[in-house]
Amino acid sequence: MLIDSLNTEKLLLRPLEQNDARYFLKHINKVNVYLEDDINTLEEADKRVLAMLTSIQDQDAICFSVIAKQTGEFVGACGIQTLKNDPSLYWWIKLESQKQGFGFEATEKLIEWALENVSPKLNAHVHEFNYESIQLCKKLGGKSQPLGALQRAAGIKAYVFEKTKDHT
């Protein structure tokens, strides 16, 4: 799925590019403690971004870099993974840019676009200790869902939030 940039009042959500790996290297380990493995070198960041770009090419993901319009600065990333099977939202905002509404604004726009263009139902799997993201999901109108049996058996401790297109 070829996608254009999305605009909000304060943000530009533009398609992920390979050169965004340098931002991932600099910021992601500080904010995303739930990654399977840290990104410690530019080579590891390049591989992670290349894997994301491959998922986009395989039409199984949509990935955006979040850019502050006022400064042109990279402030985070958001997107949807597993498009082919149960689309799941993700987002992260670098530490220096948190508490400014960027996560809400980016995720709200992503959800609005995705409910119209991707799927009438979206999920976000949020770890139980990620209080800010749980609050964000609630603020965006997501409904908490119980974990599935496979997730519980695997020892995953997370909340699943579901957002469905309003058909009114």
Summary of the structure (lengths in Angstrom):
residues: 168
radius of gyration: 15.3
end to end distance: 27.2
largest distance: 48.6
contacts: 482
relative contact order: 0.14
helix: 38%
strand: 27%
